[in-house]
Amino acid sequence: MQPLLLDTCTLLFLTEKARVAAPAMDALQAAKDQGAITYISPISAWEVGMLVSRGRLQLLIRPERWFANLFDAPGVRLAGMSPDLLIASSYLPGRPPKDPTDRILAATARELGATLITRDRALLAYGAQGHLAVIEC
């Protein structure tokens, strides 16, 4: 099984026990059962921090601790975010999303050979172009 990469929205849905689409839950369960790696991008830490600072997300603990707790789950790893990856995000093939964080997530998934689990319409559309493996959450 190829690895998974979780978009920030997916992280929030999972931690808040919000409804997640069955195909996404199936992929997460399969990854767990098969010992596959599930990645989280460092850009998600930034996005969570921004959501908290703007009052769009309420957490009971500091965002730094919330993010660190994500890695307590078996098989969950922090994805790399090298200068090469950031440069690659600036020249993705096809019609990539305009949002820089979406581009970084797309480049990360492509570099890792991972399937991105997201609800983001721009990333789903990019996946429909054939440049990215995606599962809608």
C-alpha positions as CSV (number, residue, x, y, z in Angstrom):
1,M,0.0,0.0,0.0
2,Q,1.3,3.4,-0.9
3,P,1.6,5.9,2.0
4,L,-1.0,8.5,2.9
5,L,-0.6,12.2,3.4
6,L,-3.3,14.0,5.5
7,D,-4.4,17.5,4.6
8,T,-4.9,19.9,7.5
9,C,-8.7,19.7,7.1
10,T,-8.5,15.9,7.4
11,L,-6.5,16.2,10.6
12,L,-9.1,18.5,12.0
13,F,-12.0,16.3,11.0
14,L,-10.3,13.2,12.5
15,T,-9.4,14.9,15.8
16,E,-12.8,16.5,16.2
17,K,-14.5,13.2,15.4
18,A,-16.3,14.9,12.5
19,R,-17.9,12.9,9.7
20,V,-15.2,11.5,7.3
21,A,-16.2,9.8,4.0
22,A,-16.1,6.0,4.0
23,P,-13.3,5.7,1.4
24,A,-11.0,7.9,3.4
25,M,-11.8,6.0,6.6
26,D,-11.2,2.7,4.7
27,A,-7.8,3.9,3.5
28,L,-6.8,5.0,7.0
29,Q,-7.8,1.7,8.5
30,A,-6.0,-0.2,5.7
31,A,-2.8,1.8,6.3
32,K,-3.1,1.0,10.0
33,D,-3.7,-2.7,9.4
34,Q,-0.9,-3.0,6.9
35,G,1.6,-0.9,8.9
36,A,1.8,1.7,6.1
37,I,3.1,5.2,6.9
38,T,0.7,8.0,7.2
39,Y,2.4,11.4,6.8
40,I,1.6,14.9,8.1
41,S,3.2,17.9,6.5
42,P,4.9,20.6,8.6
43,I,2.8,23.1,6.7
44,S,-0.2,21.8,8.6
45,A,1.4,23.0,11.8
46,W,1.5,26.5,10.3
47,E,-2.1,26.2,9.1
48,V,-3.4,25.1,12.5
49,G,-1.5,28.0,14.1
50,M,-3.0,30.5,11.7
51,L,-6.5,29.1,12.3
52,V,-6.1,29.4,16.1
53,S,-4.6,32.9,15.8
54,R,-7.5,34.1,13.7
55,G,-10.0,32.6,16.1
56,R,-11.3,30.1,13.5
57,L,-10.2,27.1,15.6
58,Q,-10.6,26.7,19.3
59,L,-8.3,24.2,21.0
60,L,-8.2,23.2,24.6
61,I,-4.4,23.0,24.5
62,R,-1.6,25.0,22.8
63,P,-1.5,24.4,19.0
64,E,2.1,23.2,19.4
65,R,1.0,20.5,21.8
66,W,-2.0,19.6,19.7
67,F,0.2,19.2,16.6
68,A,2.8,17.1,18.5
69,N,0.1,14.8,19.8
70,L,-0.8,13.8,16.3
71,F,2.4,11.7,16.2
72,D,1.3,9.5,19.1
73,A,-0.7,7.4,16.7
74,P,1.2,4.4,15.3
75,G,2.6,4.8,11.8
76,V,2.2,8.6,11.7
77,R,5.3,10.5,10.6
78,L,6.3,14.0,9.9
79,A,6.9,14.5,6.2
80,G,10.0,16.4,5.1
81,M,9.8,19.9,3.7
82,S,13.1,20.5,2.1
83,P,14.1,23.5,-0.1
84,D,13.9,21.2,-3.1
85,L,10.3,20.3,-2.2
86,L,9.4,23.9,-1.8
87,I,10.9,24.7,-5.2
88,A,9.1,21.8,-6.8
89,S,5.8,23.2,-5.5
90,S,6.4,26.3,-7.6
91,Y,6.4,24.4,-10.9
92,L,3.9,21.5,-10.6
93,P,2.6,20.1,-13.8
94,G,-0.9,20.8,-15.2
95,R,-3.1,23.4,-13.5
96,P,-2.1,23.2,-9.9
97,P,-3.9,25.0,-7.1
98,K,-3.0,28.6,-6.6
99,D,-2.8,28.4,-2.8
100,P,0.8,28.0,-1.7
101,T,0.0,25.5,1.1
102,D,-2.1,23.4,-1.3
103,R,0.9,23.4,-3.7
104,I,3.2,22.3,-0.9
105,L,0.9,19.5,0.0
106,A,0.6,18.4,-3.6
107,A,4.4,18.5,-4.1
108,T,4.8,16.5,-0.8
109,A,2.4,13.8,-1.9
110,R,4.1,13.6,-5.3
111,E,7.5,13.3,-3.7
112,L,6.4,10.6,-1.3
113,G,4.3,8.7,-3.8
114,A,1.5,9.2,-1.3
115,T,-2.2,9.5,-1.6
116,L,-3.5,12.8,-0.3
117,I,-6.6,12.6,1.8
118,T,-8.4,16.0,1.6
119,R,-11.7,17.8,1.2
120,D,-10.1,20.7,-0.5
121,R,-11.8,21.3,-3.9
122,A,-8.7,22.6,-5.6
123,L,-6.6,19.6,-4.6
124,L,-9.3,17.2,-5.6
125,A,-9.5,18.9,-9.0
126,Y,-5.7,18.6,-9.3
127,G,-6.0,15.0,-8.6
128,A,-8.7,14.6,-11.2
129,Q,-6.2,16.0,-13.7
130,G,-4.1,12.9,-13.0
131,H,-1.2,14.7,-11.3
132,L,-1.9,13.5,-7.8
133,A,-3.5,10.5,-6.1
134,V,-6.3,11.8,-3.9
135,I,-9.1,10.5,-1.7
136,E,-11.9,12.8,-0.7
137,C,-12.6,12.9,3.0
